[in-house]
Amino acid sequence: MRSLNLIGIAILLMAAGSPEPELGASVRRNVAVQTVDMNPNYNGAIMEGGLGERSVAAVKRYQTGKIRPLAKVDGSSSVGAQGGAAASQN
């Protein structure tokens, strides 16, 4: 029994001395992808929102007072009001 304990301790010491024993290639790749690039290069990249035609039109509408009204949201929903499993059980 003592020899098994010594073998277990020896295995633990070998594993503790190895660099990143639990990190496989996929884990290292995921860590690299999620690490922030402090010097990003955005040359030629189109930013979110495309080329800005919609934004320009919105600014012109705002400046000329022709703002579109917002959609009304009252929190109610009519999804499933016409049928479904609950309607057939009544």
Sine and cosine of phi, psi and omega as CSV:
sin_phi,cos_phi,sin_psi,cos_psi,sin_omega,cos_omega
0.00,0.00,-0.61,0.79,0.00,-1.00
-0.91,0.42,-0.59,0.80,-0.01,-1.00
-0.92,0.38,-0.56,0.83,0.06,-1.00
-0.92,0.40,-0.64,0.77,0.05,-1.00
-0.89,0.45,-0.67,0.74,0.01,-1.00
-0.91,0.41,-0.63,0.78,0.05,-1.00
-0.90,0.43,-0.67,0.74,0.04,-1.00
-0.88,0.48,-0.69,0.73,0.01,-1.00
-0.91,0.42,-0.65,0.76,0.02,-1.00
-0.89,0.45,-0.65,0.76,0.02,-1.00
-0.91,0.42,-0.67,0.74,0.03,-1.00
-0.89,0.45,-0.65,0.76,0.01,-1.00
-0.92,0.40,-0.60,0.80,0.04,-1.00
-0.92,0.40,-0.66,0.75,-0.01,-1.00
-0.93,0.37,-0.57,0.82,-0.02,-1.00
-0.93,0.36,-0.46,0.89,-0.03,-1.00
-1.00,0.10,-0.24,0.97,-0.03,-1.00
-0.99,0.13,0.58,-0.81,0.00,-1.00
-0.95,0.30,0.80,-0.60,0.04,-1.00
0.73,0.68,0.90,0.43,-0.08,-1.00
-0.92,0.39,-0.44,0.90,-0.06,-1.00
-1.00,-0.09,-0.14,0.99,-0.10,-1.00
-0.99,-0.10,0.93,-0.38,0.09,-1.00
-1.00,0.04,-0.07,-1.00,-0.04,-1.00
-0.89,0.46,-0.64,0.77,-0.03,-1.00
-0.93,0.36,-0.61,0.80,0.02,-1.00
-0.93,0.38,-0.69,0.73,0.04,-1.00
-0.88,0.48,-0.62,0.78,0.03,-1.00
-0.90,0.43,-0.70,0.71,0.01,-1.00
-0.89,0.46,-0.64,0.77,0.04,-1.00
-0.90,0.43,-0.67,0.74,0.00,-1.00
-0.90,0.43,-0.63,0.77,-0.02,-1.00
-0.92,0.38,-0.58,0.82,-0.08,-1.00
-1.00,0.02,-0.01,1.00,0.03,-1.00
-0.99,0.15,0.71,-0.70,-0.05,-1.00
-0.95,0.31,0.75,-0.66,0.09,-1.00
-1.00,0.08,0.92,-0.38,-0.07,-1.00
-0.96,0.27,-0.26,0.97,0.02,-1.00
-0.77,-0.63,0.93,0.37,-0.05,-1.00
-0.95,0.32,0.43,-0.90,0.02,-1.00
-0.89,-0.46,0.94,-0.33,-0.05,-1.00
-0.96,-0.28,0.28,0.96,-0.03,-1.00
-0.87,0.49,0.83,-0.56,0.06,-1.00
0.99,0.16,-0.02,1.00,-0.02,-1.00
-1.00,0.06,0.76,-0.66,0.05,-1.00
-0.98,0.19,0.79,-0.61,-0.03,-1.00
-0.96,0.26,0.30,-0.95,0.02,-1.00
-0.85,0.53,0.71,-0.70,-0.02,-1.00
0.96,-0.28,0.04,1.00,0.06,-1.00
0.97,0.25,-0.65,-0.76,-0.09,-1.00
-1.00,-0.07,-0.11,0.99,0.12,-0.99
0.98,-0.17,0.13,0.99,-0.01,-1.00
-0.87,0.49,-0.68,0.74,0.00,-1.00
-0.91,0.41,-0.62,0.79,0.01,-1.00
-0.92,0.40,-0.66,0.75,0.02,-1.00
-0.89,0.46,-0.69,0.73,0.01,-1.00
-0.90,0.44,-0.63,0.78,0.02,-1.00
-0.91,0.41,-0.65,0.76,0.02,-1.00
-0.91,0.40,-0.65,0.76,0.03,-1.00
-0.90,0.44,-0.67,0.75,0.05,-1.00
-0.89,0.46,-0.64,0.77,0.01,-1.00
-0.91,0.42,-0.69,0.73,-0.04,-1.00
-0.94,0.35,-0.49,0.87,-0.01,-1.00
-1.00,-0.09,0.00,1.00,0.04,-1.00
0.98,0.18,0.26,0.97,-0.01,-1.00
-0.98,-0.22,0.81,0.59,-0.06,-1.00
-0.98,0.22,0.71,-0.71,0.05,-1.00
-0.97,0.26,0.64,-0.77,0.04,-1.00
-0.94,0.33,0.51,-0.86,0.02,-1.00
-0.96,0.28,0.45,-0.89,0.05,-1.00
-0.93,0.36,0.67,-0.75,-0.01,-1.00
-0.99,0.17,0.73,-0.68,0.02,-1.00
-0.82,-0.58,0.89,-0.46,-0.02,-1.00
-0.94,-0.33,-0.02,1.00,0.06,-1.00
1.00,0.05,-0.12,0.99,0.01,-1.00
-1.00,0.02,0.32,-0.95,0.00,-1.00
-0.62,-0.78,0.62,-0.79,0.04,-1.00
-0.95,-0.32,0.24,0.97,-0.01,-1.00
-0.93,0.36,0.82,-0.58,0.04,-1.00
0.99,0.13,0.05,1.00,-0.04,-1.00
-0.96,0.30,-0.37,0.93,-0.07,-1.00
-1.00,-0.03,-0.33,0.94,-0.07,-1.00
-0.10,-0.99,-0.43,-0.90,-0.01,-1.00
0.98,-0.22,-0.10,-0.99,-0.06,-1.00
-0.90,0.43,-0.64,0.77,-0.03,-1.00
-0.92,0.40,-0.58,0.81,-0.03,-1.00
-0.94,0.33,-0.54,0.84,-0.04,-1.00
-0.99,0.17,-0.25,0.97,-0.01,-1.00
-1.00,0.07,-0.22,0.97,-0.06,-1.00
-0.95,0.32,0.00,0.00,0.00,0.00
